[in-house]
Amino acid sequence: MEPLTIECLRCGDRRSELQHEPECVRCGYLGWARTASLDESTRKKLRERPPESRRLRLIA
Ligand SMILES: [Zn+2]
């Protein structure tokens, strides 16, 4: 697996860590983690968290 691949904690979209845009182009989320450091249980936990608190920060 590509070591510099990160994935969106909300929609799972993957991209290179070297890209500059802080937000996910697909869903606008700002949470990323290295794909290599995530396992399925971690992904599930992160996606079960309510997105509302993050969304407020994005608007502000
Ligand atoms: Zn996303």
N, CA, C, O and the ligand as a Tripos MOL2 file, in Angstrom:
@<TRIPOS>MOLECULE
protein
  241   239    61     0     0
PROTEIN
NO_CHARGES

@<TRIPOS>ATOM
      1 N           0.8350   -1.2060    0.0000 N.3       1 MET1
      2 CA          0.0000    0.0000    0.0000 C.3       1 MET1
      3 C           0.8670    1.2530    0.0000 C.2       1 MET1
      4 O           1.9000    1.2910    0.6680 O.2       1 MET1
      5 N           0.4670    2.2570   -0.7270 N.am      2 GLU2
      6 CA          1.1900    3.5270   -0.8120 C.3       2 GLU2
      7 C           1.2990    4.1820    0.5700 C.2       2 GLU2
      8 O           0.2740    4.4880    1.1790 O.2       2 GLU2
      9 N           2.5130    4.4010    1.0770 N.am      3 PRO3
     10 CA          2.6880    4.9190    2.4440 C.3       3 PRO3
     11 C           2.1820    6.3380    2.6250 C.2       3 PRO3
     12 O           1.8340    6.7240    3.7410 O.2       3 PRO3
     13 N           2.1320    7.1240    1.5620 N.am      4 LEU4
     14 CA          1.6900    8.5100    1.6940 C.3       4 LEU4
     15 C           0.2230    8.6850    1.3550 C.2       4 LEU4
     16 O          -0.2450    9.8090    1.1710 O.2       4 LEU4
     17 N          -0.4960    7.5940    1.2740 N.am      5 THR5
     18 CA         -1.9240    7.6960    1.0050 C.3       5 THR5
     19 C          -2.6750    7.9950    2.2930 C.2       5 THR5
     20 O          -2.4930    7.3230    3.3080 O.2       5 THR5
     21 N          -3.5270    9.0230    2.2320 N.am      6 ILE6
     22 CA         -4.3980    9.3190    3.3560 C.3       6 ILE6
     23 C          -5.8280    9.1730    2.8880 C.2       6 ILE6
     24 O          -6.1160    9.2550    1.6940 O.2       6 ILE6
     25 N          -6.7190    8.9570    3.8370 N.am      7 GLU7
     26 CA         -8.1100    8.8490    3.4390 C.3       7 GLU7
     27 C          -9.0190    9.6730    4.3320 C.2       7 GLU7
     28 O          -8.7710    9.8550    5.5240 O.2       7 GLU7
     29 N         -10.0730   10.1620    3.7120 N.am      8 CYS8
     30 CA        -11.0540   10.9850    4.4020 C.3       8 CYS8
     31 C         -11.7590   10.1340    5.4580 C.2       8 CYS8
     32 O         -12.2030    9.0190    5.1860 O.2       8 CYS8
     33 N         -11.8500   10.6920    6.6750 N.am      9 LEU9
     34 CA        -12.4770    9.9370    7.7540 C.3       9 LEU9
     35 C         -13.9940    9.9100    7.6340 C.2       9 LEU9
     36 O         -14.6650    9.1890    8.3720 O.2       9 LEU9
     37 N         -14.5250   10.6750    6.7240 N.am     10 ARG10
     38 CA        -15.9680   10.7050    6.5700 C.3      10 ARG10
     39 C         -16.4370    9.8540    5.4100 C.2      10 ARG10
     40 O         -17.2970    8.9910    5.5870 O.2      10 ARG10
     41 N         -15.8900   10.0790    4.2260 N.am     11 CYS11
     42 CA        -16.3990    9.3620    3.0520 C.3      11 CYS11
     43 C         -15.4290    8.2950    2.5540 C.2      11 CYS11
     44 O         -15.7820    7.4870    1.6950 O.2      11 CYS11
     45 N         -14.2020    8.2880    3.0920 N.am     12 GLY12
     46 CA        -13.2710    7.2420    2.7070 C.3      12 GLY12
     47 C         -12.5070    7.5210    1.4240 C.2      12 GLY12
     48 O         -11.7540    6.6690    0.9520 O.2      12 GLY12
     49 N         -12.6940    8.7050    0.8540 N.am     13 ASP13
     50 CA        -11.9640    9.0580   -0.3560 C.3      13 ASP13
     51 C         -10.4650    9.0990   -0.0570 C.2      13 ASP13
     52 O         -10.0500    9.5890    0.9930 O.2      13 ASP13
     53 N          -9.6680    8.5880   -0.9710 N.am     14 ARG14
     54 CA         -8.2270    8.5190   -0.7340 C.3      14 ARG14
     55 C          -7.4700    9.4540   -1.6510 C.2      14 ARG14
     56 O          -7.8770    9.7100   -2.7840 O.2      14 ARG14
     57 N          -6.3640    9.9550   -1.1410 N.am     15 ARG15
     58 CA         -5.5250   10.8170   -1.9610 C.3      15 ARG15
     59 C          -4.1160   10.8130   -1.4000 C.2      15 ARG15
     60 O          -3.8570   10.2330   -0.3450 O.2      15 ARG15
     61 N          -3.1930   11.4730   -2.1230 N.am     16 SER16
     62 CA         -1.8300   11.5880   -1.6360 C.3      16 SER16
     63 C          -1.7450   12.6210   -0.5290 C.2      16 SER16
     64 O          -2.4190   13.6510   -0.5710 O.2      16 SER16
     65 N          -0.9190   12.3400    0.4550 N.am     17 GLU17
     66 CA         -0.7010   13.2570    1.5580 C.3      17 GLU17
     67 C          -0.0470   14.5560    1.0770 C.2      17 GLU17
     68 O          -0.0610   15.5620    1.7870 O.2      17 GLU17
     69 N           0.5120   14.5310   -0.1050 N.am     18 LEU18
     70 CA          1.2700   15.6780   -0.6140 C.3      18 LEU18
     71 C           0.3850   16.7550   -1.2280 C.2      18 LEU18
     72 O           0.8660   17.8450   -1.5370 O.2      18 LEU18
     73 N          -0.8840   16.4700   -1.4080 N.am     19 GLN19
     74 CA         -1.7790   17.4930   -1.9530 C.3      19 GLN19
     75 C          -1.9990   18.5920   -0.9280 C.2      19 GLN19
     76 O          -1.9250   18.3550    0.2780 O.2      19 GLN19
     77 N          -2.2700   19.7960   -1.4170 N.am     20 HIS20
     78 CA         -2.3110   20.9460   -0.5170 C.3      20 HIS20
     79 C          -3.6880   21.2550    0.0470 C.2      20 HIS20
     80 O          -3.7910   21.7860    1.1530 O.2      20 HIS20
     81 N          -4.7390   20.9360   -0.6820 N.am     21 GLU21
     82 CA         -6.0780   21.2830   -0.2020 C.3      21 GLU21
     83 C          -6.3590   20.5810    1.1220 C.2      21 GLU21
     84 O          -6.2020   19.3650    1.2350 O.2      21 GLU21
     85 N          -6.7790   21.3620    2.1320 N.am     22 PRO22
     86 CA         -7.0210   20.7510    3.4330 C.3      22 PRO22
     87 C          -8.3260   19.9740    3.4860 C.2      22 PRO22
     88 O          -8.4750   19.0770    4.3160 O.2      22 PRO22
     89 N          -9.2760   20.3020    2.6120 N.am     23 GLU23
     90 CA        -10.5630   19.6400    2.7070 C.3      23 GLU23
     91 C         -10.7280   18.5780    1.6310 C.2      23 GLU23
     92 O         -10.1030   18.6220    0.5710 O.2      23 GLU23
     93 N         -11.5830   17.6360    1.9410 N.am     24 CYS24
     94 CA        -11.9000   16.5830    0.9980 C.3      24 CYS24
     95 C         -12.6630   17.1800   -0.1820 C.2      24 CYS24
     96 O         -13.6390   17.9040    0.0170 O.2      24 CYS24
     97 N         -12.2270   16.8830   -1.4110 N.am     25 VAL25
     98 CA        -12.9030   17.4420   -2.5790 C.3      25 VAL25
     99 C         -14.2770   16.8040   -2.7740 C.2      25 VAL25
    100 O         -15.1340   17.3360   -3.4800 O.2      25 VAL25
    101 N         -14.4630   15.6630   -2.1390 N.am     26 ARG26
    102 CA        -15.7080   14.9370   -2.3510 C.3      26 ARG26
    103 C         -16.7840   15.3660   -1.3620 C.2      26 ARG26
    104 O         -17.9370   15.5680   -1.7450 O.2      26 ARG26
    105 N         -16.4080   15.5060   -0.0740 N.am     27 CYS27
    106 CA        -17.4330   15.8000    0.9320 C.3      27 CYS27
    107 C         -17.1170   17.0420    1.7500 C.2      27 CYS27
    108 O         -17.9570   17.4750    2.5400 O.2      27 CYS27
    109 N         -15.9400   17.6310    1.5920 N.am     28 GLY28
    110 CA        -15.6180   18.8580    2.3030 C.3      28 GLY28
    111 C         -15.1070   18.6540    3.7130 C.2      28 GLY28
    112 O         -14.8290   19.6200    4.4230 O.2      28 GLY28
    113 N         -14.9810   17.4140    4.1190 N.am     29 TYR29
    114 CA        -14.5270   17.1140    5.4680 C.3      29 TYR29
    115 C         -13.0440   17.4150    5.6120 C.2      29 TYR29
    116 O         -12.2970   17.4030    4.6340 O.2      29 TYR29
    117 N         -12.6260   17.6880    6.8530 N.am     30 LEU30
    118 CA        -11.2340   18.0750    7.0690 C.3      30 LEU30
    119 C         -10.4380   17.0390    7.8620 C.2      30 LEU30
    120 O          -9.3050   17.2980    8.2670 O.2      30 LEU30
    121 N         -11.0260   15.8850    8.0770 N.am     31 GLY31
    122 CA        -10.3360   14.8710    8.8630 C.3      31 GLY31
    123 C          -9.6880   13.8230    7.9660 C.2      31 GLY31
    124 O         -10.3470   13.2110    7.1250 O.2      31 GLY31
    125 N          -8.3870   13.6270    8.1590 N.am     32 TRP32
    126 CA         -7.6600   12.6630    7.3440 C.3      32 TRP32
    127 C          -6.8190   11.7700    8.2410 C.2      32 TRP32
    128 O          -6.3930   12.1740    9.3220 O.2      32 TRP32
    129 N          -6.5940   10.5780    7.7860 N.am     33 ALA33
    130 CA         -5.6820    9.6970    8.4960 C.3      33 ALA33
    131 C          -4.9420    8.8610    7.4650 C.2      33 ALA33
    132 O          -5.4670    8.5940    6.3840 O.2      33 ALA33
    133 N          -3.7470    8.4570    7.7890 N.am     34 ARG34
    134 CA         -3.0060    7.5980    6.8670 C.3      34 ARG34
    135 C          -3.7150    6.2660    6.7300 C.2      34 ARG34
    136 O          -4.0660    5.6110    7.7120 O.2      34 ARG34
    137 N          -3.9090    5.8950    5.4930 N.am     35 THR35
    138 CA         -4.5970    4.6390    5.2130 C.3      35 THR35
    139 C          -3.9140    3.4710    5.9040 C.2      35 THR35
    140 O          -4.5800    2.5600    6.3950 O.2      35 THR35
    141 N          -2.5930    3.4940    5.9430 N.am     36 ALA36
    142 CA         -1.8490    2.3940    6.5400 C.3      36 ALA36
    143 C          -2.0660    2.2920    8.0490 C.2      36 ALA36
    144 O          -1.8590    1.2330    8.6400 O.2      36 ALA36
    145 N          -2.4870    3.4090    8.6730 N.am     37 SER37
    146 CA         -2.6560    3.4040   10.1190 C.3      37 SER37
    147 C          -4.0840    3.0720   10.5340 C.2      37 SER37
    148 O          -4.3760    2.9520   11.7240 O.2      37 SER37
    149 N          -4.9710    2.9240    9.5580 N.am     38 LEU38
    150 CA         -6.3700    2.6520    9.8700 C.3      38 LEU38
    151 C          -6.7010    1.1830    9.6840 C.2      38 LEU38
    152 O          -6.2720    0.5450    8.7230 O.2      38 LEU38
    153 N          -7.4700    0.6680   10.6190 N.am     39 ASP39
    154 CA         -8.0510   -0.6440   10.3630 C.3      39 ASP39
    155 C          -9.5740   -0.4790   10.3580 C.2      39 ASP39
    156 O         -10.0900    0.6070   10.6210 O.2      39 ASP39
    157 N         -10.2630   -1.5350   10.0660 N.am     40 GLU40
    158 CA        -11.7080   -1.4100    9.8790 C.3      40 GLU40
    159 C         -12.4400   -0.9340   11.1220 C.2      40 GLU40
    160 O         -13.4010   -0.1720   11.0180 O.2      40 GLU40
    161 N         -11.9950   -1.3750   12.3140 N.am     41 SER41
    162 CA        -12.7040   -0.9710   13.5260 C.3      41 SER41
    163 C         -12.4980    0.5120   13.8100 C.2      41 SER41
    164 O         -13.4040    1.1830   14.3040 O.2      41 SER41
    165 N         -11.3120    1.0240   13.4990 N.am     42 THR42
    166 CA        -11.0590    2.4590   13.6800 C.3      42 THR42
    167 C         -11.9050    3.2760   12.7240 C.2      42 THR42
    168 O         -12.4910    4.2870   13.1110 O.2      42 THR42
    169 N         -11.9700    2.8440   11.4850 N.am     43 ARG43
    170 CA        -12.8000    3.5470   10.5000 C.3      43 ARG43
    171 C         -14.2540    3.6030   10.9550 C.2      43 ARG43
    172 O         -14.9110    4.6410   10.8660 O.2      43 ARG43
    173 N         -14.7340    2.4830   11.4370 N.am     44 LYS44
    174 CA        -16.1260    2.4040   11.8420 C.3      44 LYS44
    175 C         -16.3880    3.3820   12.9900 C.2      44 LYS44
    176 O         -17.3850    4.1040   12.9840 O.2      44 LYS44
    177 N         -15.4870    3.3990   13.9720 N.am     45 LYS45
    178 CA        -15.6370    4.2920   15.1070 C.3      45 LYS45
    179 C         -15.6660    5.7550   14.6690 C.2      45 LYS45
    180 O         -16.5060    6.5270   15.1300 O.2      45 LYS45
    181 N         -14.7550    6.1310   13.7870 N.am     46 LEU46
    182 CA        -14.6700    7.5150   13.3360 C.3      46 LEU46
    183 C         -15.9210    7.9290   12.5700 C.2      46 LEU46
    184 O         -16.3890    9.0600   12.6960 O.2      46 LEU46
    185 N         -16.4530    7.0130   11.7840 N.am     47 ARG47
    186 CA        -17.6230    7.3660   10.9640 C.3      47 ARG47
    187 C         -18.9010    7.3780   11.7740 C.2      47 ARG47
    188 O         -19.9090    7.9310   11.3350 O.2      47 ARG47
    189 N         -18.8710    6.7740   12.9550 N.am     48 GLU48
    190 CA        -20.0610    6.7880   13.7930 C.3      48 GLU48
    191 C         -20.1710    8.0860   14.5890 C.2      48 GLU48
    192 O         -21.2220    8.3860   15.1560 O.2      48 GLU48
    193 N         -19.0920    8.8450   14.6290 N.am     49 ARG49
    194 CA        -19.1530   10.1140   15.3490 C.3      49 ARG49
    195 C         -20.0310   11.0870   14.5850 C.2      49 ARG49
    196 O         -19.9770   11.1390   13.3570 O.2      49 ARG49
    197 N         -20.8360   11.8570   15.2980 N.am     50 PRO50
    198 CA        -21.7030   12.8150   14.5970 C.3      50 PRO50
    199 C         -20.8800   13.8890   13.9090 C.2      50 PRO50
    200 O         -19.9630   14.4460   14.5130 O.2      50 PRO50
    201 N         -21.1930   14.1920   12.6490 N.am     51 PRO51
    202 CA        -20.4150   15.1710   11.8850 C.3      51 PRO51
    203 C         -20.7820   16.6190   12.1920 C.2      51 PRO51
    204 O         -20.0800   17.5300   11.7510 O.2      51 PRO51
    205 N         -21.8540   16.8560   12.9300 N.am     52 GLU52
    206 CA        -22.3530   18.2160   13.1200 C.3      52 GLU52
    207 C         -21.3210   19.1570   13.7410 C.2      52 GLU52
    208 O         -21.1930   20.3070   13.3210 O.2      52 GLU52
    209 N         -20.5910   18.6700   14.7340 N.am     53 SER53
    210 CA        -19.6290   19.5540   15.3940 C.3      53 SER53
    211 C         -18.5460   20.0080   14.4240 C.2      53 SER53
    212 O         -18.0690   21.1400   14.4980 O.2      53 SER53
    213 N         -18.1650   19.1230   13.5200 N.am     54 ARG54
    214 CA        -17.1610   19.4800   12.5230 C.3      54 ARG54
    215 C         -17.7370   20.4720   11.5240 C.2      54 ARG54
    216 O         -17.0650   21.4090   11.0930 O.2      54 ARG54
    217 N         -18.9660   20.2510   11.1740 N.am     55 ARG55
    218 CA        -19.5830   21.0940   10.1620 C.3      55 ARG55
    219 C         -19.6360   22.5450   10.6360 C.2      55 ARG55
    220 O         -19.4130   23.4650    9.8490 O.2      55 ARG55
    221 N         -19.9300   22.7500   11.9190 N.am     56 LEU56
    222 CA        -19.9790   24.1010   12.4610 C.3      56 LEU56
    223 C         -18.6360   24.7990   12.2880 C.2      56 LEU56
    224 O         -18.5710   25.9780   11.9400 O.2      56 LEU56
    225 N         -17.5820   24.0580   12.5340 N.am     57 ARG57
    226 CA        -16.2600   24.6550   12.4000 C.3      57 ARG57
    227 C         -15.9650   25.0220   10.9330 C.2      57 ARG57
    228 O         -15.2960   26.0190   10.6590 O.2      57 ARG57
    229 N         -16.4640   24.2160   10.0130 N.am     58 LEU58
    230 CA        -16.2330   24.4830    8.5970 C.3      58 LEU58
    231 C         -16.9310   25.7730    8.1620 C.2      58 LEU58
    232 O         -16.3800   26.5560    7.3880 O.2      58 LEU58
    233 N         -18.1510   25.9860    8.6690 N.am     59 ILE59
    234 CA        -18.9100   27.1760    8.2770 C.3      59 ILE59
    235 C         -18.2830   28.4250    8.8860 C.2      59 ILE59
    236 O         -18.2120   29.4680    8.2370 O.2      59 ILE59
    237 N         -17.8350   28.3200   10.1190 N.am     60 ALA60
    238 CA        -17.2450   29.4640   10.8130 C.3      60 ALA60
    239 C         -15.8440   29.6890   10.2940 C.2      60 ALA60
    240 O         -15.1600   30.6080   10.7440 O.2      60 ALA60
    241 ZN        -14.5270   12.9900    2.1890 Zn       61 ZN61
@<TRIPOS>BOND
     1     1     2 1
     2     2     3 1
     3     3     4 2
     4     3     5 am
     5     5     6 1
     6     6     7 1
     7     7     8 2
     8     7     9 am
     9     9    10 1
    10    10    11 1
    11    11    12 2
    12    11    13 am
    13    13    14 1
    14    14    15 1
    15    15    16 2
    16    15    17 am
    17    17    18 1
    18    18    19 1
    19    19    20 2
    20    19    21 am
    21    21    22 1
    22    22    23 1
    23    23    24 2
    24    23    25 am
    25    25    26 1
    26    26    27 1
    27    27    28 2
    28    27    29 am
    29    29    30 1
    30    30    31 1
    31    31    32 2
    32    31    33 am
    33    33    34 1
    34    34    35 1
    35    35    36 2
    36    35    37 am
    37    37    38 1
    38    38    39 1
    39    39    40 2
    40    39    41 am
    41    41    42 1
    42    42    43 1
    43    43    44 2
    44    43    45 am
    45    45    46 1
    46    46    47 1
    47    47    48 2
    48    47    49 am
    49    49    50 1
    50    50    51 1
    51    51    52 2
    52    51    53 am
    53    53    54 1
    54    54    55 1
    55    55    56 2
    56    55    57 am
    57    57    58 1
    58    58    59 1
    59    59    60 2
    60    59    61 am
    61    61    62 1
    62    62    63 1
    63    63    64 2
    64    63    65 am
    65    65    66 1
    66    66    67 1
    67    67    68 2
    68    67    69 am
    69    69    70 1
    70    70    71 1
    71    71    72 2
    72    71    73 am
    73    73    74 1
    74    74    75 1
    75    75    76 2
    76    75    77 am
    77    77    78 1
    78    78    79 1
    79    79    80 2
    80    79    81 am
    81    81    82 1
    82    82    83 1
    83    83    84 2
    84    83    85 am
    85    85    86 1
    86    86    87 1
    87    87    88 2
    88    87    89 am
    89    89    90 1
    90    90    91 1
    91    91    92 2
    92    91    93 am
    93    93    94 1
    94    94    95 1
    95    95    96 2
    96    95    97 am
    97    97    98 1
    98    98    99 1
    99    99   100 2
   100    99   101 am
   101   101   102 1
   102   102   103 1
   103   103   104 2
   104   103   105 am
   105   105   106 1
   106   106   107 1
   107   107   108 2
   108   107   109 am
   109   109   110 1
   110   110   111 1
   111   111   112 2
   112   111   113 am
   113   113   114 1
   114   114   115 1
   115   115   116 2
   116   115   117 am
   117   117   118 1
   118   118   119 1
   119   119   120 2
   120   119   121 am
   121   121   122 1
   122   122   123 1
   123   123   124 2
   124   123   125 am
   125   125   126 1
   126   126   127 1
   127   127   128 2
   128   127   129 am
   129   129   130 1
   130   130   131 1
   131   131   132 2
   132   131   133 am
   133   133   134 1
   134   134   135 1
   135   135   136 2
   136   135   137 am
   137   137   138 1
   138   138   139 1
   139   139   140 2
   140   139   141 am
   141   141   142 1
   142   142   143 1
   143   143   144 2
   144   143   145 am
   145   145   146 1
   146   146   147 1
   147   147   148 2
   148   147   149 am
   149   149   150 1
   150   150   151 1
   151   151   152 2
   152   151   153 am
   153   153   154 1
   154   154   155 1
   155   155   156 2
   156   155   157 am
   157   157   158 1
   158   158   159 1
   159   159   160 2
   160   159   161 am
   161   161   162 1
   162   162   163 1
   163   163   164 2
   164   163   165 am
   165   165   166 1
   166   166   167 1
   167   167   168 2
   168   167   169 am
   169   169   170 1
   170   170   171 1
   171   171   172 2
   172   171   173 am
   173   173   174 1
   174   174   175 1
   175   175   176 2
   176   175   177 am
   177   177   178 1
   178   178   179 1
   179   179   180 2
   180   179   181 am
   181   181   182 1
   182   182   183 1
   183   183   184 2
   184   183   185 am
   185   185   186 1
   186   186   187 1
   187   187   188 2
   188   187   189 am
   189   189   190 1
   190   190   191 1
   191   191   192 2
   192   191   193 am
   193   193   194 1
   194   194   195 1
   195   195   196 2
   196   195   197 am
   197   197   198 1
   198   198   199 1
   199   199   200 2
   200   199   201 am
   201   201   202 1
   202   202   203 1
   203   203   204 2
   204   203   205 am
   205   205   206 1
   206   206   207 1
   207   207   208 2
   208   207   209 am
   209   209   210 1
   210   210   211 1
   211   211   212 2
   212   211   213 am
   213   213   214 1
   214   214   215 1
   215   215   216 2
   216   215   217 am
   217   217   218 1
   218   218   219 1
   219   219   220 2
   220   219   221 am
   221   221   222 1
   222   222   223 1
   223   223   224 2
   224   223   225 am
   225   225   226 1
   226   226   227 1
   227   227   228 2
   228   227   229 am
   229   229   230 1
   230   230   231 1
   231   231   232 2
   232   231   233 am
   233   233   234 1
   234   234   235 1
   235   235   236 2
   236   235   237 am
   237   237   238 1
   238   238   239 1
   239   239   240 2
@<TRIPOS>SUBSTRUCTURE
     1 MET1         2 RESIDUE 1 A MET
     2 GLU2         6 RESIDUE 1 A GLU
     3 PRO3        10 RESIDUE 1 A PRO
     4 LEU4        14 RESIDUE 1 A LEU
     5 THR5        18 RESIDUE 1 A THR
     6 ILE6        22 RESIDUE 1 A ILE
     7 GLU7        26 RESIDUE 1 A GLU
     8 CYS8        30 RESIDUE 1 A CYS
     9 LEU9        34 RESIDUE 1 A LEU
    10 ARG10       38 RESIDUE 1 A ARG
    11 CYS11       42 RESIDUE 1 A CYS
    12 GLY12       46 RESIDUE 1 A GLY
    13 ASP13       50 RESIDUE 1 A ASP
    14 ARG14       54 RESIDUE 1 A ARG
    15 ARG15       58 RESIDUE 1 A ARG
    16 SER16       62 RESIDUE 1 A SER
    17 GLU17       66 RESIDUE 1 A GLU
    18 LEU18       70 RESIDUE 1 A LEU
    19 GLN19       74 RESIDUE 1 A GLN
    20 HIS20       78 RESIDUE 1 A HIS
    21 GLU21       82 RESIDUE 1 A GLU
    22 PRO22       86 RESIDUE 1 A PRO
    23 GLU23       90 RESIDUE 1 A GLU
    24 CYS24       94 RESIDUE 1 A CYS
    25 VAL25       98 RESIDUE 1 A VAL
    26 ARG26      102 RESIDUE 1 A ARG
    27 CYS27      106 RESIDUE 1 A CYS
    28 GLY28      110 RESIDUE 1 A GLY
    29 TYR29      114 RESIDUE 1 A TYR
    30 LEU30      118 RESIDUE 1 A LEU
    31 GLY31      122 RESIDUE 1 A GLY
    32 TRP32      126 RESIDUE 1 A TRP
    33 ALA33      130 RESIDUE 1 A ALA
    34 ARG34      134 RESIDUE 1 A ARG
    35 THR35      138 RESIDUE 1 A THR
    36 ALA36      142 RESIDUE 1 A ALA
    37 SER37      146 RESIDUE 1 A SER
    38 LEU38      150 RESIDUE 1 A LEU
    39 ASP39      154 RESIDUE 1 A ASP
    40 GLU40      158 RESIDUE 1 A GLU
    41 SER41      162 RESIDUE 1 A SER
    42 THR42      166 RESIDUE 1 A THR
    43 ARG43      170 RESIDUE 1 A ARG
    44 LYS44      174 RESIDUE 1 A LYS
    45 LYS45      178 RESIDUE 1 A LYS
    46 LEU46      182 RESIDUE 1 A LEU
    47 ARG47      186 RESIDUE 1 A ARG
    48 GLU48      190 RESIDUE 1 A GLU
    49 ARG49      194 RESIDUE 1 A ARG
    50 PRO50      198 RESIDUE 1 A PRO
    51 PRO51      202 RESIDUE 1 A PRO
    52 GLU52      206 RESIDUE 1 A GLU
    53 SER53      210 RESIDUE 1 A SER
    54 ARG54      214 RESIDUE 1 A ARG
    55 ARG55      218 RESIDUE 1 A ARG
    56 LEU56      222 RESIDUE 1 A LEU
    57 ARG57      226 RESIDUE 1 A ARG
    58 LEU58      230 RESIDUE 1 A LEU
    59 ILE59      234 RESIDUE 1 A ILE
    60 ALA60      238 RESIDUE 1 A ALA
    61 ZN61       241 GROUP 0 **** ****
